[in-house]
Amino acid sequence: MAPASHSEDAHGPRPEGPGPEDSRPGEPSRDGPPAQPFPGGIPDDDLDAYVGLPQREAERRAYERGWRPVRSLPRDAVVTMEYVVGRLNFTVDGGRVVRCWTG
C-alpha cells in the first residue's frame, strides 16, 4: 500500500479547505454567519436564585429550565475563557452554589 499523501489519511481523501472544526462558536466562519453550538439560545432565568442552593438541586433546576450544558466547578478552579451559548456554570463550595454565570 502506498503511503498516504497530504490530502489523504487512514480514512481516505480529505476535503480541501476549512472544515467545521475551523470555526469556533460565535466567530464568523469562512462560509457565512457565526457558528452556533446551541440553537435554543439562553433560557430566561434568574441566576441569583441559584446561589445558596445545594449543588444537585441547582443542577436539576438548571436542566429543567433548559440550560445545556450545566457545569459545576470547585472554588478557584482553572477554566477556559470559551463562551458556550446555553451553558450555565456554578462555583460550588461546601456542597452549595456560591456563584452562577452563563457561558
N, C-alpha and C positions, 0 to 999 in steps of 0.2 A: 504494500500500500504506500502511495506517495505521501510525503509529509504535507501537512495542512499549509495552505497559503495564508497570506494575511487576511483574506476575506472569507476564510473557512475556519471552522473549529470542529470539534468532535461530533457535532450535531449537524454538520453540513454548511452550506453557504450562509454567510451573514449578510443582511441587507446593508447597503452603504448608507452613510449619513446618520443623523441623530436618531435615537430611538426614544421611547417613553422614559427610559432611565436618565436621559439627558436634561429633563425638566424637573424642577423642584416645585412643590406646592407653592402657589402664589407668585411664582416667577413666570414671565412670559415665555412660552415655548417658541421654538423657531417656526412653528407652523400655525400659530394662532394665539388665542387668549390664554391667560394663565391656567396652568394645570390645577384641577380641583380634586383633592383626595376625598372629600366628603360632600356629597351632593345636598345634604339636608341643611347645611349651614349651622348656625349656633342657636341652640334652644333658648327660649325666653325663660330665664330663671333668675332667682335671687341668690347670688353667690355667697353673700354674707350669711345666709341661712344654714350653710354647711359648717361654718366654724363652730366648734364645740361639740359636734355630733361624733359618736363613735365611728371609727373608720368603716366598718362593714355597713352600718346604716347609711352613711354618706355615700358610699359606693353604690348601694342598692338604689337609693333615691336618684342619684345621677343617671344611672342606666334607665330607670323608669321614666325619667324626664327627657330622654333622647340623646344624652351625651355619649359619644363614641369616639375614641376610647376614653376610659377613666384611668388615671394614673395616680397611685398613692406613693409618696416618697417620704423617706425619713428627713428630719430636720437636717439642714446643711448638706443635703445630697447634691452631687455634681450632676447637672442636667444639660442637655444640648439646648441651644437657642432656637432650634427649629420650631416654627409655629405650625401647629396642625389644627385646621379648622374643625370644630366639633369636639376637640379633646378638652376634658376637664382634669385639672391637676390638683392634688391635695398634698399639703405638707402635714405629716402625721407625727405627733409626739405623745407618748404615753397612751397610745391607742385612740387618740382623739384628733380631729382635724383642727389645725391651728392656722392654716392659710389655705385659700382656694383661689385659683386663677385659670383662665382659659388659655388654650394653645398648647 
